[in-house]
């Protein structure tokens, strides 16, 4: 299994997600890895941890998702790997619910998210974002 711990989705990944169709709720499993220190592209930002920078994105993002009919189900620090093997553990696991795939893409590509995305990019060393539906 190849794992690419990325920061932003590729356009074809979002298009493939929309191609799955359906208008029922989905959940996104987020596995987050933070930089030790935030890495802003532009000067003028405070010297803060990657986790702190991500939270400048995470809190408004949570409010935005909830305002569009979604909700956070779970958010926790990752402590240990019990089964399997990876080179490095992620720092946080979170599960967010969205009303539909289309709602997720609309939120993720919205101007509001673009405005706060600088903090997400500065804070994250990488992420896996896994779309799930109930069975």
ZAMARGU-4260 file (C-alpha; in steps of 0.2 Angstrom, whole numbers, plus 5000, padded with zeros to 4 digits):
<rodrens>
0) 5000/5000/5000 | 5007/5017/4995 | 5002/5031/5007 | 5004/5050/5001 | 5001/5061/5015
5) 4995/5077/5006 | 4989/5094/5010 | 4977/5098/4996 | 4965/5087/4986 | 4969/5086/4967
10) 4955/5092/4956 | 4953/5075/4948 | 4950/5068/4966 | 4935/5081/4969 | 4928/5077/4952
15) 4929/5058/4955 | 4920/5061/4972 | 4906/5070/4963 | 4905/5056/4950 | 4900/5044/4964
20) 4883/5053/4964 | 4870/5052/4978 | 4863/5065/4989 | 4864/5056/5006 | 4875/5061/5020
25) 4893/5057/5019 | 4907/5057/5033 | 4925/5062/5030 | 4938/5053/5041 | 4952/5066/5043
30) 4970/5060/5048 | 4980/5075/5051 | 4999/5078/5053 | 5005/5095/5059 | 5022/5104/5057
35) 5031/5107/5073 | 5030/5126/5069 | 5018/5134/5057 | 5025/5137/5039 | 5017/5152/5032
40) 5021/5157/5014 | 5020/5176/5018 | 5028/5186/5032 | 5018/5194/5046 | 5011/5179/5054
45) 5014/5174/5072 | 5027/5161/5076 | 5015/5147/5082 | 5014/5128/5081 | 5007/5119/5066
50) 4993/5113/5077 | 4989/5131/5083 | 4989/5137/5065 | 4978/5123/5059 | 4965/5128/5073
55) 4964/5145/5066 | 4957/5136/5051 | 4948/5122/5060 | 4937/5132/5072 | 4929/5143/5058
60) 4928/5128/5046 | 4918/5118/5059 | 4906/5133/5061 | 4905/5134/5042 | 4901/5115/5040
65) 4888/5116/5054 | 4880/5131/5047 | 4878/5121/5031 | 4870/5106/5039 | 4885/5096/5043
70) 4892/5091/5060 | 4908/5085/5069 | 4906/5068/5076 | 4924/5065/5083 | 4940/5074/5086
75) 4954/5066/5095 | 4973/5065/5097 | 4981/5049/5090 | 4991/5040/5104 | 4997/5024/5097
80) 4996/5012/5082 | 4989/4995/5087 | 4988/4985/5071 | 4998/4988/5055 | 5014/4998/5052
85) 5017/5016/5046 | 5033/5026/5046 | 5025/5040/5056 | 5008/5042/5065 | 4996/5056/5061
90) 4993/5068/5076 | 4974/5069/5075 | 4959/5059/5069 | 4942/5068/5066 | 4926/5063/5058
95) 4915/5077/5050 | 4898/5074/5042 | 4892/5083/5027 | 4874/5083/5019 | 4881/5076/5003
100) 4896/5074/4992 | 4891/5090/4982 | 4889/5100/4999 | 4906/5094/5004 | 4914/5100/4987
105) 4904/5116/4988 | 4910/5120/5006 | 4928/5115/5002 | 4930/5126/4987 | 4920/5141/4994
110) 4927/5158/4996 | 4925/5157/5015 | 4937/5141/5015 | 4949/5149/5003 | 4950/5164/5015
115) 4955/5153/5030 | 4965/5140/5020 | 4981/5149/5023 | 4981/5143/5041 | 4977/5125/5036
120) 4992/5125/5023 | 5004/5133/5036 | 4999/5120/5050 | 4998/5104/5040 | 5013/5093/5036
125) 5000/5082/5028 | 4983/5074/5028 | 4973/5059/5023 | 4955/5063/5019 | 4944/5047/5017
130) 4926/5049/5011 | 4914/5036/5019 | 4896/5032/5019 | 4885/5022/5030 | 4882/5003/5027
</rodrens>
